[in-house]
Structure formats: C-alpha cells, structure tokens
Amino acid sequence: MGQVTLRATPKGNGFQATVTYPNGVSISSSEAFPTQAEAIEAAALKVLDMPERLTDLDRSDTPD
C-alpha cells in the first residue's frame, strides 16, 4: 500500500510544506508558512489539487 507523507520543515522564519509520494517524488512549496499547521494544510491542498497522483497509487497496487 502506498503512503503519501505531508510534513512541515523549518524554512527561514516559518515552515515549508512537502508532499512525498511512495515512488520517491517530493513536491515542496516555494513559500514559507508561519506555523507548522498552515504548512501541513498547504501540503494537503496540493495533494487534493493533483487527484491523478492519488489515482496512480491505486493503479500501482494492481497486478500486471
């Protein structure tokens, strides 16, 4: 089963949002957010903006 990781890491005076997919692809925001919660929320919204990546997770679990 694939896992999508949402995280916030320190960047400048705030936190940067990062989405990591099971295939190793990571997408980070260029902007920093004042709180970890805002950074995580931004990362979650990125996932929702790219539903095809979530669909691909299901596809990769099916046998060829």
Backbone as CSV, one residue per row, in Angstrom:
resi,resn,N_x,N_y,N_z,CA_x,CA_y,CA_z,C_x,C_y,C_z
1,MET,0.839,-1.174,0.000,0.000,0.000,0.000,0.882,1.235,0.000
2,GLY,0.529,2.209,-0.808,1.297,3.442,-0.894,0.960,4.415,0.215
3,GLN,1.949,5.185,0.597,1.742,6.205,1.605,2.132,7.562,1.037
4,VAL,1.312,8.554,1.289,1.622,9.931,0.956,1.943,10.621,2.266
5,THR,3.102,11.251,2.333,3.540,11.913,3.554,3.413,13.419,3.390
6,LEU,2.804,14.057,4.373,2.711,15.510,4.428,3.565,15.954,5.604
7,ARG,4.434,16.925,5.387,5.260,17.361,6.505,5.593,18.845,6.390
8,ALA,6.036,19.367,7.504,6.482,20.756,7.568,7.900,20.777,8.108
9,THR,8.787,21.456,7.401,10.168,21.588,7.852,10.497,23.073,7.979
10,PRO,11.394,23.424,8.900,11.752,24.833,9.067,12.341,25.419,7.786
11,LYS,11.912,26.637,7.482,12.461,27.369,6.338,12.373,28.857,6.663
12,GLY,13.499,29.497,6.745,13.506,30.928,7.059,12.837,31.187,8.397
13,ASN,11.837,32.056,8.370,11.100,32.401,9.596,9.832,31.577,9.768
14,GLY,9.701,30.487,9.018,8.478,29.696,9.102,8.740,28.242,8.770
15,PHE,7.777,27.652,8.072,7.854,26.235,7.726,7.489,26.044,6.264
16,GLN,8.111,25.069,5.635,7.849,24.735,4.241,7.049,23.448,4.182
17,ALA,6.066,23.419,3.308,5.233,22.235,3.127,5.866,21.301,2.103
18,THR,5.839,19.998,2.404,6.365,18.993,1.482,5.401,17.815,1.412
19,VAL,5.142,17.355,0.194,4.348,16.157,-0.062,5.305,15.132,-0.653
20,THR,5.355,13.935,-0.066,6.207,12.876,-0.595,5.334,11.688,-0.967
21,TYR,5.498,11.212,-2.196,4.747,10.062,-2.702,5.603,8.807,-2.602
22,PRO,4.980,7.621,-2.608,5.728,6.373,-2.403,6.795,6.103,-3.459
23,ASN,6.655,6.690,-4.636,7.660,6.463,-5.679,8.883,7.354,-5.494
24,GLY,8.905,8.122,-4.388,10.065,8.949,-4.080,9.949,10.392,-4.530
25,VAL,8.926,10.713,-5.292,8.737,12.091,-5.755,8.291,12.964,-4.592
26,SER,8.967,14.089,-4.412,8.597,15.057,-3.381,8.273,16.383,-4.040
27,ILE,7.242,17.022,-3.548,6.854,18.343,-4.037,6.848,19.277,-2.847
28,SER,7.660,20.334,-2.912,7.739,21.295,-1.821,7.220,22.644,-2.284
29,SER,6.634,23.361,-1.354,6.173,24.706,-1.667,7.378,25.642,-1.707
30,SER,7.285,26.666,-2.503,8.368,27.646,-2.552,8.215,28.674,-1.434
31,GLU,6.996,28.788,-0.919,6.741,29.771,0.128,6.859,29.129,1.517
32,ALA,7.096,29.959,2.512,7.133,29.510,3.898,5.857,29.971,4.593
33,PHE,5.411,29.164,5.538,4.189,29.457,6.290,4.562,29.720,7.743
34,PRO,3.810,30.593,8.423,4.162,30.960,9.800,4.102,29.804,10.805
35,THR,3.216,28.833,10.588,3.082,27.732,11.541,3.185,26.389,10.820
36,GLN,3.487,25.350,11.599,3.538,24.000,11.042,2.165,23.588,10.529
37,ALA,1.129,23.945,11.270,-0.229,23.573,10.870,-0.585,24.166,9.505
38,GLU,-0.222,25.415,9.270,-0.511,26.037,7.974,0.281,25.371,6.853
39,ALA,1.509,24.969,7.145,2.320,24.291,6.135,1.728,22.927,5.791
40,ILE,1.302,22.169,6.805,0.671,20.860,6.573,-0.618,21.035,5.779
41,GLU,-1.407,22.039,6.117,-2.648,22.305,5.378,-2.349,22.609,3.912
42,ALA,-1.321,23.394,3.659,-0.946,23.717,2.281,-0.523,22.461,1.525
43,ALA,0.219,21.572,2.194,0.640,20.323,1.555,-0.567,19.451,1.234
44,ALA,-1.521,19.383,2.150,-2.738,18.595,1.915,-3.518,19.150,0.732
45,LEU,-3.583,20.459,0.620,-4.285,21.072,-0.507,-3.580,20.761,-1.828
46,LYS,-2.249,20.667,-1.800,-1.511,20.281,-3.007,-1.918,18.875,-3.450
47,VAL,-2.074,17.970,-2.489,-2.494,16.600,-2.811,-3.876,16.620,-3.463
48,LEU,-4.783,17.395,-2.901,-6.139,17.474,-3.451,-6.167,18.122,-4.830
49,ASP,-5.200,19.009,-5.111,-5.121,19.664,-6.416,-4.580,18.738,-7.502
50,MET,-4.035,17.578,-7.104,-3.452,16.637,-8.068,-4.048,15.247,-7.887
51,PRO,-5.365,15.088,-8.099,-6.006,13.793,-7.846,-5.442,12.659,-8.703
52,GLU,-4.843,12.979,-9.842,-4.282,11.922,-10.690,-3.155,11.181,-9.981
53,ARG,-2.430,11.845,-9.109,-1.364,11.164,-8.357,-1.949,10.158,-7.375
54,LEU,-3.089,10.485,-6.794,-3.741,9.542,-5.887,-4.311,8.366,-6.662
55,THR,-4.851,8.623,-7.835,-5.357,7.557,-8.694,-4.226,6.612,-9.083
56,ASP,-3.041,7.170,-9.351,-1.881,6.345,-9.700,-1.487,5.412,-8.554
57,LEU,-1.710,5.837,-7.312,-1.399,4.962,-6.173,-2.208,3.676,-6.242
58,ASP,-3.484,3.793,-6.561,-4.339,2.618,-6.664,-3.909,1.732,-7.829
59,ARG,-3.549,2.352,-8.911,-3.141,1.610,-10.103,-1.872,0.792,-9.861
60,SER,-0.954,1.313,-9.070,0.315,0.611,-8.860,0.158,-0.641,-7.994
61,ASP,-0.961,-0.769,-7.274,-1.196,-1.967,-6.444,-1.827,-3.119,-7.232
62,THR,-2.251,-2.868,-8.455,-2.899,-3.926,-9.230,-1.838,-4.720,-9.989
63,PRO,-1.995,-6.035,-10.059,-1.013,-6.858,-10.793,-1.091,-6.587,-12.292
64,ASP,0.046,-6.791,-12.976,0.109,-6.590,-14.440,-0.598,-7.681,-15.191
